[in-house]
Amino acid sequence: MEQMVERMNAHRRSVHCPDLVWMQGAAGAAQAHADDMARRGYFAHQSPEGAGPADRLRAQGVGYRAMAENIAHHPGAAREVLQGWLASPGHRSNLERCTYTHHGLGVREGRWVHLFVTPVSAAP
């Protein structure tokens, strides 16, 4: 996971965005979703019950002004997952949106979840 964070922040710097700051609540939400997808054998932004990333952040007590989620189902290394996200316009947009200031990442059995957050306390 550390390798993913380093590579992702290096990419953000290359497009003149600041590094994302690790947010424990977002990381908890991301890891819980990765664990749930692996345990129950699905791959989606929504759980089978319909809970989405906003629900998971709220459950962790994270308040936000903006948020986004990238997911990947890939057994490979962080480098390969990041390359896949950069090749996808929607995922790339999330990575390169400079207004996201915080993040959390979770992975379990090749299911990657990356939450991007602009906390309510972040300056406009």
C-alpha positions in Angstrom: 0.0 0.0 0.0 2.9 2.4 0.8 4.2 1.9 -2.7 0.8 2.9 -4.2 0.6 6.1 -2.1 4.2 7.0 -3.1 3.5 6.4 -6.8 0.2 8.2 -6.7 1.5 11.3 -5.0 4.4 11.4 -7.4 1.9 11.4 -10.3 -0.1 14.2 -8.5 3.0 16.3 -8.2 3.7 15.8 -11.9 0.4 17.5 -12.7 1.0 20.2 -10.1 -1.4 18.9 -7.4 -0.3 18.6 -3.8 0.3 15.2 -2.1 -2.8 13.7 -0.5 -2.8 13.5 3.3 -3.6 10.1 4.8 -7.0 10.2 6.6 -7.6 7.3 9.0 -11.4 7.4 8.7 -11.2 7.3 4.9 -8.7 4.4 5.1 -11.0 2.6 7.5 -13.9 3.0 5.0 -11.7 1.9 2.1 -10.4 -1.2 3.9 -13.8 -2.2 5.1 -15.1 -2.1 1.6 -12.1 -4.1 0.2 -12.6 -6.7 3.0 -16.4 -6.9 2.3 -15.9 -7.4 -1.5 -13.3 -10.1 -0.9 -15.3 -11.9 1.8 -18.6 -11.9 -0.2 -17.1 -12.2 -3.7 -18.4 -9.1 -5.4 -16.8 -6.1 -7.1 -18.7 -2.8 -7.1 -18.9 0.6 -5.7 -22.1 -0.4 -3.9 -22.5 -3.2 -1.5 -25.1 -5.8 -2.2 -27.4 -3.9 0.2 -26.8 -0.7 -1.7 -24.4 1.1 0.6 -22.0 3.3 -1.3 -18.8 5.3 -0.5 -20.7 8.1 1.1 -22.3 5.7 3.5 -19.0 4.1 4.3 -17.4 7.5 5.1 -20.3 8.5 7.3 -20.0 5.2 9.2 -16.4 6.2 9.9 -17.4 9.6 11.1 -15.8 11.4 8.1 -17.4 14.7 7.1 -16.6 15.9 3.6 -17.4 18.6 1.0 -16.4 16.4 -1.9 -15.4 12.7 -2.3 -14.8 10.1 -5.0 -13.8 6.5 -5.1 -11.6 4.4 -7.4 -11.8 0.7 -7.2 -9.9 -2.0 -9.1 -9.9 -5.8 -9.1 -6.4 -6.7 -10.0 -4.1 -9.2 -8.4 -0.9 -7.3 -9.5 1.4 -4.8 -8.0 0.5 -1.2 -7.1 2.3 0.0 -10.2 -0.1 -2.0 -12.4 -3.2 -0.9 -10.6 -2.1 2.8 -10.8 -1.4 2.4 -14.5 -4.9 1.0 -15.0 -6.5 3.9 -13.2 -4.4 6.4 -15.2 -5.6 4.8 -18.4 -9.3 5.3 -17.4 -10.5 8.9 -17.9 -12.8 8.8 -14.9 -10.3 7.2 -12.5 -7.6 9.5 -13.8 -9.8 12.6 -13.1 -10.2 11.5 -9.5 -6.4 11.1 -9.1 -5.7 14.5 -10.7 -8.4 16.6 -9.0 -6.3 19.0 -6.9 -9.2 19.9 -4.7 -9.1 16.5 -3.1 -6.7 16.9 -0.1 -7.0 13.7 1.8 -7.4 10.0 1.1 -7.5 6.5 2.3 -6.7 3.2 0.7 -7.6 -0.4 1.3 -6.8 -3.7 -0.4 -7.7 -7.3 0.1 -7.2 -10.2 -2.3 -6.7 -8.0 -5.3 -9.7 -5.7 -4.6 -8.3 -2.1 -4.3 -10.4 0.8 -2.9 -9.1 4.3 -2.9 -11.2 7.1 -1.4 -10.5 10.8 -2.1 -11.8 13.4 0.3 -12.1 17.1 0.7 -12.9 17.4 4.4 -15.5 19.9 5.6 -12.7 21.6 7.5 -10.6 22.1 4.3 -10.2 25.7 3.1 -12.1 26.5 -0.2 
